[in-house]
Amino acid sequence: MAKNCPDYINDLNDYLDGGVSPELCAEIEAHIGKCQNCRIMVDTLKQTVTLCREGKEEPLPEALETRLRSLLKQRWDQKFGQK
């Protein structure tokens, strides 16, 4: 049975880190060679990894950080319950 885009999604991080088997690597490369959407996703992931590794930390404005932390806590509590 032929694989589709969703079948490769979970393996993309390991693919970029070089952590998949040579067979799966060849499969993914063949797929992204003909699938523009997956190629864009892989390129975007590569750029994100590069920015995270090479980028410098920029502090958020205090009001934005407070708001973001509050929103994240709210979402956490909704999903996992309050602690």
Gaussian input, Z-matrix of N, CA and C with variables (Angstrom, degrees):
# hf/3-21g

backbone

0 1
 N
 C     1     B1
 C     2     B2     1     A1
 N     3     B3     2     A2     1     D1
 C     4     B4     3     A3     2     D2
 C     5     B5     4     A4     3     D3
 N     6     B6     5     A5     4     D4
 C     7     B7     6     A6     5     D5
 C     8     B8     7     A7     6     D6
 N     9     B9     8     A8     7     D7
 C    10    B10     9     A9     8     D8
 C    11    B11    10    A10     9     D9
 N    12    B12    11    A11    10    D10
 C    13    B13    12    A12    11    D11
 C    14    B14    13    A13    12    D12
 N    15    B15    14    A14    13    D13
 C    16    B16    15    A15    14    D14
 C    17    B17    16    A16    15    D15
 N    18    B18    17    A17    16    D16
 C    19    B19    18    A18    17    D17
 C    20    B20    19    A19    18    D18
 N    21    B21    20    A20    19    D19
 C    22    B22    21    A21    20    D20
 C    23    B23    22    A22    21    D21
 N    24    B24    23    A23    22    D22
 C    25    B25    24    A24    23    D23
 C    26    B26    25    A25    24    D24
 N    27    B27    26    A26    25    D25
 C    28    B28    27    A27    26    D26
 C    29    B29    28    A28    27    D27
 N    30    B30    29    A29    28    D28
 C    31    B31    30    A30    29    D29
 C    32    B32    31    A31    30    D30
 N    33    B33    32    A32    31    D31
 C    34    B34    33    A33    32    D32
 C    35    B35    34    A34    33    D33
 N    36    B36    35    A35    34    D34
 C    37    B37    36    A36    35    D35
 C    38    B38    37    A37    36    D36
 N    39    B39    38    A38    37    D37
 C    40    B40    39    A39    38    D38
 C    41    B41    40    A40    39    D39
 N    42    B42    41    A41    40    D40
 C    43    B43    42    A42    41    D41
 C    44    B44    43    A43    42    D42
 N    45    B45    44    A44    43    D43
 C    46    B46    45    A45    44    D44
 C    47    B47    46    A46    45    D45
 N    48    B48    47    A47    46    D46
 C    49    B49    48    A48    47    D47
 C    50    B50    49    A49    48    D48
 N    51    B51    50    A50    49    D49
 C    52    B52    51    A51    50    D50
 C    53    B53    52    A52    51    D51
 N    54    B54    53    A53    52    D52
 C    55    B55    54    A54    53    D53
 C    56    B56    55    A55    54    D54
 N    57    B57    56    A56    55    D55
 C    58    B58    57    A57    56    D56
 C    59    B59    58    A58    57    D57
 N    60    B60    59    A59    58    D58
 C    61    B61    60    A60    59    D59
 C    62    B62    61    A61    60    D60
 N    63    B63    62    A62    61    D61
 C    64    B64    63    A63    62    D62
 C    65    B65    64    A64    63    D63
 N    66    B66    65    A65    64    D64
 C    67    B67    66    A66    65    D65
 C    68    B68    67    A67    66    D66
 N    69    B69    68    A68    67    D67
 C    70    B70    69    A69    68    D68
 C    71    B71    70    A70    69    D69
 N    72    B72    71    A71    70    D70
 C    73    B73    72    A72    71    D71
 C    74    B74    73    A73    72    D72
 N    75    B75    74    A74    73    D73
 C    76    B76    75    A75    74    D74
 C    77    B77    76    A76    75    D75
 N    78    B78    77    A77    76    D76
 C    79    B79    78    A78    77    D77
 C    80    B80    79    A79    78    D78
 N    81    B81    80    A80    79    D79
 C    82    B82    81    A81    80    D80
 C    83    B83    82    A82    81    D81
 N    84    B84    83    A83    82    D82
 C    85    B85    84    A84    83    D83
 C    86    B86    85    A85    84    D84
 N    87    B87    86    A86    85    D85
 C    88    B88    87    A87    86    D86
 C    89    B89    88    A88    87    D87
 N    90    B90    89    A89    88    D88
 C    91    B91    90    A90    89    D89
 C    92    B92    91    A91    90    D90
 N    93    B93    92    A92    91    D91
 C    94    B94    93    A93    92    D92
 C    95    B95    94    A94    93    D93
 N    96    B96    95    A95    94    D94
 C    97    B97    96    A96    95    D95
 C    98    B98    97    A97    96    D96
 N    99    B99    98    A98    97    D97
 C   100   B100    99    A99    98    D98
 C   101   B101   100   A100    99    D99
 N   102   B102   101   A101   100   D100
 C   103   B103   102   A102   101   D101
 C   104   B104   103   A103   102   D102
 N   105   B105   104   A104   103   D103
 C   106   B106   105   A105   104   D104
 C   107   B107   106   A106   105   D105
 N   108   B108   107   A107   106   D106
 C   109   B109   108   A108   107   D107
 C   110   B110   109   A109   108   D108
 N   111   B111   110   A110   109   D109
 C   112   B112   111   A111   110   D110
 C   113   B113   112   A112   111   D111
 N   114   B114   113   A113   112   D112
 C   115   B115   114   A114   113   D113
 C   116   B116   115   A115   114   D114
 N   117   B117   116   A116   115   D115
 C   118   B118   117   A117   116   D116
 C   119   B119   118   A118   117   D117
 N   120   B120   119   A119   118   D118
 C   121   B121   120   A120   119   D119
 C   122   B122   121   A121   120   D120
 N   123   B123   122   A122   121   D121
 C   124   B124   123   A123   122   D122
 C   125   B125   124   A124   123   D123
 N   126   B126   125   A125   124   D124
 C   127   B127   126   A126   125   D125
 C   128   B128   127   A127   126   D126
 N   129   B129   128   A128   127   D127
 C   130   B130   129   A129   128   D128
 C   131   B131   130   A130   129   D129
 N   132   B132   131   A131   130   D130
 C   133   B133   132   A132   131   D131
 C   134   B134   133   A133   132   D132
 N   135   B135   134   A134   133   D133
 C   136   B136   135   A135   134   D134
 C   137   B137   136   A136   135   D135
 N   138   B138   137   A137   136   D136
 C   139   B139   138   A138   137   D137
 C   140   B140   139   A139   138   D138
 N   141   B141   140   A140   139   D139
 C   142   B142   141   A141   140   D140
 C   143   B143   142   A142   141   D141
 N   144   B144   143   A143   142   D142
 C   145   B145   144   A144   143   D143
 C   146   B146   145   A145   144   D144
 N   147   B147   146   A146   145   D145
 C   148   B148   147   A147   146   D146
 C   149   B149   148   A148   147   D147
 N   150   B150   149   A149   148   D148
 C   151   B151   150   A150   149   D149
 C   152   B152   151   A151   150   D150
 N   153   B153   152   A152   151   D151
 C   154   B154   153   A153   152   D152
 C   155   B155   154   A154   153   D153
 N   156   B156   155   A155   154   D154
 C   157   B157   156   A156   155   D155
 C   158   B158   157   A157   156   D156
 N   159   B159   158   A158   157   D157
 C   160   B160   159   A159   158   D158
 C   161   B161   160   A160   159   D159
 N   162   B162   161   A161   160   D160
 C   163   B163   162   A162   161   D161
 C   164   B164   163   A163   162   D162
 N   165   B165   164   A164   163   D163
 C   166   B166   165   A165   164   D164
 C   167   B167   166   A166   165   D165
 N   168   B168   167   A167   166   D166
 C   169   B169   168   A168   167   D167
 C   170   B170   169   A169   168   D168
 N   171   B171   170   A170   169   D169
 C   172   B172   171   A171   170   D170
 C   173   B173   172   A172   171   D171
 N   174   B174   173   A173   172   D172
 C   175   B175   174   A174   173   D173
 C   176   B176   175   A175   174   D174
 N   177   B177   176   A176   175   D175
 C   178   B178   177   A177   176   D176
 C   179   B179   178   A178   177   D177
 N   180   B180   179   A179   178   D178
 C   181   B181   180   A180   179   D179
 C   182   B182   181   A181   180   D180
 N   183   B183   182   A182   181   D181
 C   184   B184   183   A183   182   D182
 C   185   B185   184   A184   183   D183
 N   186   B186   185   A185   184   D184
 C   187   B187   186   A186   185   D185
 C   188   B188   187   A187   186   D186
 N   189   B189   188   A188   187   D187
 C   190   B190   189   A189   188   D188
 C   191   B191   190   A190   189   D189
 N   192   B192   191   A191   190   D190
 C   193   B193   192   A192   191   D191
 C   194   B194   193   A193   192   D192
 N   195   B195   194   A194   193   D193
 C   196   B196   195   A195   194   D194
 C   197   B197   196   A196   195   D195
 N   198   B198   197   A197   196   D196
 C   199   B199   198   A198   197   D197
 C   200   B200   199   A199   198   D198
 N   201   B201   200   A200   199   D199
 C   202   B202   201   A201   200   D200
 C   203   B203   202   A202   201   D201
 N   204   B204   203   A203   202   D202
 C   205   B205   204   A204   203   D203
 C   206   B206   205   A205   204   D204
 N   207   B207   206   A206   205   D205
 C   208   B208   207   A207   206   D206
 C   209   B209   208   A208   207   D207
 N   210   B210   209   A209   208   D208
 C   211   B211   210   A210   209   D209
 C   212   B212   211   A211   210   D210
 N   213   B213   212   A212   211   D211
 C   214   B214   213   A213   212   D212
 C   215   B215   214   A214   213   D213
 N   216   B216   215   A215   214   D214
 C   217   B217   216   A216   215   D215
 C   218   B218   217   A217   216   D216
 N   219   B219   218   A218   217   D217
 C   220   B220   219   A219   218   D218
 C   221   B221   220   A220   219   D219
 N   222   B222   221   A221   220   D220
 C   223   B223   222   A222   221   D221
 C   224   B224   223   A223   222   D222
 N   225   B225   224   A224   223   D223
 C   226   B226   225   A225   224   D224
 C   227   B227   226   A226   225   D225
 N   228   B228   227   A227   226   D226
 C   229   B229   228   A228   227   D227
 C   230   B230   229   A229   228   D228
 N   231   B231   230   A230   229   D229
 C   232   B232   231   A231   230   D230
 C   233   B233   232   A232   231   D231
 N   234   B234   233   A233   232   D232
 C   235   B235   234   A234   233   D233
 C   236   B236   235   A235   234   D234
 N   237   B237   236   A236   235   D235
 C   238   B238   237   A237   236   D236
 C   239   B239   238   A238   237   D237
 N   240   B240   239   A239   238   D238
 C   241   B241   240   A240   239   D239
 C   242   B242   241   A241   240   D240
 N   243   B243   242   A242   241   D241
 C   244   B244   243   A243   242   D242
 C   245   B245   244   A244   243   D243
 N   246   B246   245   A245   244   D244
 C   247   B247   246   A246   245   D245
 C   248   B248   247   A247   246   D246

   B1=1.4442
   B2=1.5370
   B3=1.2994
   B4=1.4626
   B5=1.5273
   B6=1.3159
   B7=1.4587
   B8=1.5234
   B9=1.3128
   B10=1.4563
   B11=1.5227
   B12=1.3146
   B13=1.4677
   B14=1.5342
   B15=1.3412
   B16=1.4653
   B17=1.5250
   B18=1.3149
   B19=1.4636
   B20=1.5310
   B21=1.3273
   B22=1.4601
   B23=1.5292
   B24=1.3091
   B25=1.4687
   B26=1.5238
   B27=1.3296
   B28=1.4662
   B29=1.5230
   B30=1.3123
   B31=1.4683
   B32=1.5269
   B33=1.3313
   B34=1.4671
   B35=1.5250
   B36=1.3324
   B37=1.4695
   B38=1.5196
   B39=1.3266
   B40=1.4653
   B41=1.5320
   B42=1.3219
   B43=1.4650
   B44=1.5267
   B45=1.3419
   B46=1.4634
   B47=1.5247
   B48=1.3298
   B49=1.4729
   B50=1.5194
   B51=1.3398
   B52=1.4652
   B53=1.5105
   B54=1.3309
   B55=1.4602
   B56=1.5129
   B57=1.3262
   B58=1.4657
   B59=1.5248
   B60=1.3124
   B61=1.4653
   B62=1.5318
   B63=1.3269
   B64=1.4688
   B65=1.5330
   B66=1.3303
   B67=1.4613
   B68=1.5230
   B69=1.3524
   B70=1.4576
   B71=1.5205
   B72=1.3101
   B73=1.4677
   B74=1.5307
   B75=1.3066
   B76=1.4709
   B77=1.5268
   B78=1.3273
   B79=1.4654
   B80=1.5327
   B81=1.3280
   B82=1.4681
   B83=1.5239
   B84=1.3201
   B85=1.4613
   B86=1.5299
   B87=1.3201
   B88=1.4661
   B89=1.5276
   B90=1.3273
   B91=1.4647
   B92=1.5248
   B93=1.3370
   B94=1.4686
   B95=1.5247
   B96=1.3341
   B97=1.4505
   B98=1.5125
   B99=1.3226
   B100=1.4647
   B101=1.5262
   B102=1.3340
   B103=1.4669
   B104=1.5335
   B105=1.3162
   B106=1.4648
   B107=1.5292
   B108=1.3259
   B109=1.4618
   B110=1.5293
   B111=1.3102
   B112=1.4698
   B113=1.5267
   B114=1.3331
   B115=1.4657
   B116=1.5274
   B117=1.3259
   B118=1.4676
   B119=1.5208
   B120=1.3397
   B121=1.4669
   B122=1.5312
   B123=1.3201
   B124=1.4639
   B125=1.5287
   B126=1.3275
   B127=1.4673
   B128=1.5199
   B129=1.3181
   B130=1.4681
   B131=1.5176
   B132=1.3267
   B133=1.4626
   B134=1.5264
   B135=1.3372
   B136=1.4681
   B137=1.5293
   B138=1.3285
   B139=1.4625
   B140=1.5285
   B141=1.3257
   B142=1.4631
   B143=1.5225
   B144=1.3157
   B145=1.4700
   B146=1.5234
   B147=1.3266
   B148=1.4664
   B149=1.5178
   B150=1.3200
   B151=1.4656
   B152=1.5228
   B153=1.3217
   B154=1.4698
   B155=1.5207
   B156=1.3191
   B157=1.4690
   B158=1.5297
   B159=1.3302
   B160=1.4537
   B161=1.5244
   B162=1.3045
   B163=1.4559
   B164=1.5139
   B165=1.2994
   B166=1.4488
   B167=1.5189
   B168=1.3030
   B169=1.4493
   B170=1.5218
   B171=1.3007
   B172=1.4600
   B173=1.5189
   B174=1.3119
   B175=1.4676
   B176=1.5303
   B177=1.3283
   B178=1.4549
   B179=1.5236
   B180=1.3112
   B181=1.4647
   B182=1.5357
   B183=1.3163
   B184=1.4618
   B185=1.5297
   B186=1.3302
   B187=1.4655
   B188=1.5308
   B189=1.3307
   B190=1.4610
   B191=1.5212
   B192=1.3191
   B193=1.4636
   B194=1.5248
   B195=1.3181
   B196=1.4675
   B197=1.5217
   B198=1.3179
   B199=1.4645
   B200=1.5259
   B201=1.3242
   B202=1.4459
   B203=1.5272
   B204=1.3165
   B205=1.4703
   B206=1.5248
   B207=1.3267
   B208=1.4600
   B209=1.5303
   B210=1.3176
   B211=1.4597
   B212=1.5242
   B213=1.3139
   B214=1.4656
   B215=1.5233
   B216=1.3253
   B217=1.4687
   B218=1.5164
   B219=1.3254
   B220=1.4663
   B221=1.5258
   B222=1.3147
   B223=1.4690
   B224=1.5290
   B225=1.3249
   B226=1.4663
   B227=1.5249
   B228=1.3366
   B229=1.4623
   B230=1.5257
   B231=1.3258
   B232=1.4687
   B233=1.5246
   B234=1.3203
   B235=1.4565
   B236=1.5255
   B237=1.3402
   B238=1.4509
   B239=1.5217
   B240=1.3162
   B241=1.4477
   B242=1.5104
   B243=1.3115
   B244=1.4667
   B245=1.5193
   B246=1.2945
   B247=1.4745
   B248=1.5025
   A1=109.28
   A2=115.83
   A3=121.34
   A4=110.32
   A5=115.50
   A6=120.48
   A7=109.77
   A8=114.59
   A9=122.26
   A10=109.44
   A11=115.73
   A12=121.34
   A13=113.58
   A14=118.89
   A15=118.38
   A16=113.49
   A17=117.33
   A18=120.74
   A19=112.19
   A20=117.20
   A21=121.22
   A22=113.64
   A23=117.63
   A24=121.60
   A25=112.02
   A26=117.86
   A27=120.76
   A28=113.27
   A29=117.03
   A30=120.59
   A31=113.53
   A32=117.79
   A33=119.30
   A34=113.30
   A35=118.37
   A36=119.25
   A37=111.22
   A38=116.42
   A39=119.76
   A40=110.65
   A41=116.74
   A42=120.75
   A43=110.38
   A44=116.46
   A45=120.09
   A46=111.92
   A47=116.74
   A48=121.26
   A49=112.54
   A50=116.94
   A51=120.46
   A52=112.56
   A53=116.80
   A54=120.68
   A55=115.10
   A56=118.39
   A57=119.98
   A58=108.84
   A59=114.90
   A60=119.69
   A61=109.47
   A62=116.74
   A63=119.46
   A64=112.28
   A65=116.91
   A66=120.40
   A67=111.09
   A68=116.17
   A69=119.76
   A70=110.37
   A71=117.02
   A72=120.82
   A73=110.18
   A74=116.85
   A75=121.02
   A76=110.82
   A77=116.43
   A78=120.95
   A79=110.91
   A80=114.97
   A81=119.66
   A82=109.84
   A83=117.13
   A84=120.16
   A85=111.67
   A86=116.88
   A87=119.76
   A88=109.65
   A89=116.27
   A90=120.09
   A91=111.34
   A92=117.29
   A93=118.38
   A94=111.47
   A95=116.76
   A96=120.05
   A97=113.16
   A98=116.24
   A99=119.04
   A100=113.08
   A101=118.20
   A102=121.35
   A103=109.43
   A104=115.84
   A105=120.12
   A106=111.88
   A107=118.21
   A108=120.45
   A109=111.72
   A110=116.97
   A111=119.89
   A112=110.93
   A113=117.04
   A114=120.43
   A115=109.91
   A116=116.64
   A117=120.84
   A118=109.92
   A119=116.83
   A120=120.40
   A121=110.93
   A122=116.91
   A123=121.06
   A124=110.21
   A125=117.14
   A126=120.30
   A127=111.08
   A128=116.74
   A129=120.79
   A130=110.83
   A131=117.25
   A132=120.25
   A133=111.17
   A134=116.64
   A135=120.50
   A136=110.47
   A137=116.27
   A138=120.35
   A139=111.32
   A140=116.52
   A141=121.08
   A142=110.54
   A143=116.83
   A144=121.05
   A145=109.97
   A146=116.95
   A147=120.97
   A148=110.94
   A149=117.13
   A150=120.30
   A151=111.76
   A152=117.23
   A153=120.26
   A154=111.64
   A155=116.41
   A156=119.78
   A157=112.17
   A158=116.55
   A159=120.26
   A160=113.78
   A161=115.99
   A162=119.74
   A163=112.17
   A164=114.36
   A165=118.11
   A166=108.42
   A167=115.06
   A168=121.15
   A169=110.06
   A170=115.60
   A171=121.80
   A172=108.24
   A173=117.77
   A174=118.53
   A175=110.78
   A176=114.69
   A177=120.25
   A178=109.04
   A179=116.99
   A180=118.32
   A181=108.73
   A182=116.59
   A183=121.12
   A184=112.54
   A185=117.70
   A186=120.61
   A187=110.98
   A188=117.09
   A189=120.75
   A190=110.82
   A191=117.32
   A192=120.41
   A193=110.67
   A194=117.13
   A195=121.53
   A196=110.13
   A197=116.50
   A198=121.32
   A199=111.09
   A200=116.86
   A201=121.67
   A202=110.98
   A203=117.05
   A204=120.51
   A205=110.96
   A206=116.31
   A207=120.72
   A208=110.72
   A209=116.38
   A210=120.60
   A211=111.08
   A212=117.40
   A213=120.70
   A214=111.36
   A215=116.86
   A216=120.49
   A217=110.39
   A218=116.65
   A219=120.97
   A220=110.65
   A221=116.54
   A222=120.35
   A223=111.18
   A224=116.90
   A225=121.72
   A226=109.57
   A227=115.82
   A228=120.50
   A229=111.57
   A230=117.07
   A231=120.64
   A232=110.66
   A233=115.95
   A234=119.53
   A235=112.82
   A236=117.61
   A237=121.22
   A238=113.87
   A239=117.84
   A240=120.73
   A241=111.36
   A242=115.05
   A243=119.45
   A244=110.62
   A245=116.13
   A246=122.51
   A247=109.25
   D1=130.40
   D2=-178.25
   D3=-71.30
   D4=142.73
   D5=178.62
   D6=-87.14
   D7=151.94
   D8=176.30
   D9=-115.32
   D10=175.28
   D11=-178.12
   D12=-47.93
   D13=-50.29
   D14=-177.58
   D15=-60.31
   D16=-24.99
   D17=179.68
   D18=-67.80
   D19=-22.27
   D20=-177.66
   D21=-98.85
   D22=-16.34
   D23=-172.77
   D24=-53.86
   D25=-48.07
   D26=-176.34
   D27=-65.98
   D28=-19.08
   D29=-176.87
   D30=-96.42
   D31=-6.36
   D32=-172.49
   D33=-64.78
   D34=-40.95
   D35=178.67
   D36=-62.32
   D37=-44.95
   D38=178.15
   D39=-64.86
   D40=-36.90
   D41=176.65
   D42=-59.40
   D43=-47.40
   D44=-178.93
   D45=-65.94
   D46=-30.09
   D47=178.82
   D48=-85.00
   D49=-2.51
   D50=-179.05
   D51=77.07
   D52=23.79
   D53=-174.60
   D54=-104.83
   D55=21.75
   D56=176.42
   D57=-113.00
   D58=160.41
   D59=179.86
   D60=-63.06
   D61=155.80
   D62=177.34
   D63=-57.37
   D64=-34.18
   D65=179.59
   D66=-66.33
   D67=-46.21
   D68=179.69
   D69=-67.86
   D70=-37.29
   D71=176.87
   D72=-58.50
   D73=-45.73
   D74=179.29
   D75=-64.37
   D76=-38.89
   D77=178.04
   D78=-62.40
   D79=-47.66
   D80=-178.88
   D81=-63.39
   D82=-44.85
   D83=-179.55
   D84=-63.07
   D85=-37.11
   D86=176.78
   D87=-66.13
   D88=-40.94
   D89=-179.85
   D90=-65.42
   D91=-48.61
   D92=-178.06
   D93=-70.31
   D94=-18.26
   D95=174.96
   D96=-68.07
   D97=-24.78
   D98=-178.85
   D99=-117.58
   D100=-4.66
   D101=-177.85
   D102=-115.25
   D103=106.19
   D104=-177.01
   D105=-62.74
   D106=-39.47
   D107=-178.97
   D108=-62.03
   D109=-44.59
   D110=179.23
   D111=-69.65
   D112=-35.58
   D113=177.21
   D114=-62.08
   D115=-42.83
   D116=177.54
   D117=-62.81
   D118=-42.02
   D119=179.94
   D120=-62.56
   D121=-44.55
   D122=179.70
   D123=-64.24
   D124=-44.31
   D125=178.72
   D126=-61.72
   D127=-40.41
   D128=178.67
   D129=-65.88
   D130=-42.76
   D131=177.32
   D132=-61.73
   D133=-41.51
   D134=178.25
   D135=-60.62
   D136=-44.46
   D137=179.40
   D138=-64.12
   D139=-39.59
   D140=178.86
   D141=-63.09
   D142=-45.51
   D143=178.82
   D144=-61.01
   D145=-44.57
   D146=179.25
   D147=-61.04
   D148=-46.36
   D149=179.22
   D150=-62.10
   D151=-40.05
   D152=179.87
   D153=-67.57
   D154=-37.67
   D155=-178.92
   D156=-75.37
   D157=-38.63
   D158=-172.25
   D159=-102.53
   D160=-16.34
   D161=-175.52
   D162=-72.22
   D163=159.26
   D164=176.70
   D165=-103.14
   D166=152.05
   D167=-178.78
   D168=-71.69
   D169=130.94
   D170=177.42
   D171=-117.63
   D172=122.78
   D173=179.09
   D174=-69.07
   D175=143.47
   D176=175.60
   D177=-82.48
   D178=151.96
   D179=171.34
   D180=-57.36
   D181=142.37
   D182=-172.99
   D183=-55.39
   D184=-43.10
   D185=-179.15
   D186=-62.75
   D187=-40.00
   D188=179.33
   D189=-68.21
   D190=-41.91
   D191=179.14
   D192=-62.85
   D193=-42.88
   D194=178.84
   D195=-61.56
   D196=-45.63
   D197=180.00
   D198=-63.89
   D199=-42.86
   D200=-179.84
   D201=-64.20
   D202=-45.93
   D203=179.08
   D204=-61.21
   D205=-40.22
   D206=179.24
   D207=-64.01
   D208=-44.14
   D209=179.00
   D210=-64.35
   D211=-43.67
   D212=178.71
   D213=-62.71
   D214=-41.42
   D215=178.03
   D216=-63.73
   D217=-42.36
   D218=178.96
   D219=-60.61
   D220=-45.99
   D221=179.69
   D222=-65.48
   D223=-40.09
   D224=178.00
   D225=-60.62
   D226=-48.30
   D227=-179.18
   D228=-62.18
   D229=-37.70
   D230=178.58
   D231=-65.02
   D232=-39.37
   D233=-176.19
   D234=-82.38
   D235=-40.44
   D236=-171.80
   D237=-114.85
   D238=-2.77
   D239=-177.88
   D240=85.99
   D241=155.29
   D242=-177.90
   D243=-73.94
   D244=146.57
   D245=179.22
   D246=-118.12

